[in-house]
């Protein structure tokens, strides 16, 4: 694989710490969510960051598939919900729901484009395949 870009970030202090990208653009405090026994607060957490990255990447894959099929999308959004919970084995697991919105377009067409984006184009979908449950829905 030819690496075209490398993102680098450092976390210090775990879920109650801080993250910073090597270029300093991402520089945020972290807070352990209340739902996981933490104090919550005005800070982000790894699940929010993963949701943001997955949503942006998936929307780009969706736009690419539509463009390659010569049916470009003018307006769209993808909302990623990332859940975290404990399995029966005691370990935490993630789940993802991707809600795809393309106003004014045929639902069946967008469902097909979204599945192609999920199965073969989006690197996040490829990385998570077989590891976590990912549900793609057209809303």
C-alpha positions in Angstrom: 0.0 0.0 0.0 1.2 3.4 -0.9 0.6 5.8 2.1 -0.8 9.1 0.8 -1.3 10.8 4.2 -0.6 10.0 7.8 -2.6 11.5 10.6 -0.8 11.6 14.0 -2.3 12.4 17.3 -1.2 11.8 20.9 -3.4 11.1 23.9 -2.3 11.8 27.4 -4.3 10.8 30.4 -6.7 8.4 28.8 -10.4 9.2 28.8 -9.8 12.0 31.4 -6.9 13.5 29.5 -6.1 15.4 26.4 -5.6 14.8 22.7 -3.5 16.8 20.3 -2.7 16.2 16.6 0.9 16.6 15.5 0.0 19.8 13.6 -1.9 21.3 16.6 -5.1 21.7 14.7 -6.8 19.1 16.9 -6.1 20.1 20.5 -8.9 19.0 22.9 -9.6 17.9 26.4 -11.3 14.5 27.0 -13.9 13.6 29.5 -15.2 10.2 30.5 -18.9 10.3 29.6 -21.4 10.2 32.5 -23.0 7.1 30.9 -19.7 5.2 31.4 -19.3 6.3 35.0 -17.4 9.5 34.4 -18.1 13.1 35.2 -18.9 14.1 31.7 -18.4 17.8 31.1 -17.5 20.2 28.3 -15.0 17.9 26.6 -15.1 15.3 23.8 -14.5 11.5 24.1 -13.1 8.9 21.7 -16.6 7.7 20.6 -17.5 11.3 19.4 -14.2 11.6 17.6 -14.7 8.2 15.9 -18.3 9.1 15.0 -17.1 12.4 13.4 -14.4 10.7 11.4 -16.6 7.9 10.2 -19.5 10.2 9.2 -17.2 12.5 7.2 -15.4 9.6 5.5 -18.6 7.7 4.7 -20.2 10.8 3.2 -17.2 11.3 1.0 -17.4 7.6 -0.2 -21.1 8.1 -0.9 -20.4 11.2 -3.0 -17.7 9.3 -4.9 -19.9 6.4 -5.7 -22.6 8.7 -7.0 -20.1 10.7 -9.0 -18.6 7.6 -10.6 -22.1 6.4 -11.5 -22.7 9.8 -13.2 -25.6 10.6 -10.7 -23.9 13.2 -8.5 -25.4 14.2 -5.2 -25.8 17.9 -4.5 -27.0 17.8 -1.0 -26.4 15.1 1.6 -25.5 14.4 5.2 -24.3 11.4 7.2 -24.9 11.1 10.9 -22.8 8.4 12.7 -24.0 7.1 16.1 -21.3 5.2 17.9 -22.4 3.1 20.8 -20.2 1.5 23.4 -21.4 -1.3 25.6 -20.1 -4.3 27.5 -20.6 -7.8 26.1 -21.3 -10.9 28.1 -17.5 -11.7 28.1 -17.0 -8.4 30.0 -15.2 -6.6 27.3 -16.4 -3.3 25.7 -17.6 -3.4 22.1 -18.6 -0.6 19.7 -21.6 -0.5 17.4 -22.3 2.1 14.6 -25.4 3.3 12.9 -24.9 5.5 9.8 -27.9 7.5 8.9 -27.7 8.7 5.3 -29.8 11.6 4.1 -30.1 12.7 0.5 -33.1 14.9 0.1 -35.1 14.7 -3.1 -33.5 11.5 -4.4 -35.0 8.0 -4.9 -34.6 6.0 -1.7 -33.8 2.7 -3.4 -31.1 4.5 -5.5 -29.5 6.0 -2.4 -29.7 2.7 -0.5 -27.8 1.0 -3.3 -25.2 3.8 -3.5 -24.8 3.7 0.3 -24.2 -0.1 0.3 -21.6 0.2 -2.5 -19.9 2.9 -0.4 -20.0 0.7 2.7 -18.9 -2.5 1.1 -16.1 -1.3 -1.0 -15.2 2.4 -0.8 -15.2 3.8 2.7 -11.9 2.9 4.5 -13.7 3.1 7.9 -16.3 0.6 6.8 -13.5 -1.7 5.4 -11.5 -1.4 8.7 -14.5 -2.2 10.9 -15.9 -5.0 8.8 -16.2 -8.2 10.8 -15.1 -6.3 14.0 -18.1 -4.2 14.9 -21.8 -4.1 13.9 -22.4 -1.3 11.4 -25.9 -0.5 10.3 -26.4 1.7 7.3 -29.8 3.4 7.0 -31.2 5.8 4.5 -33.4 8.3 6.3 
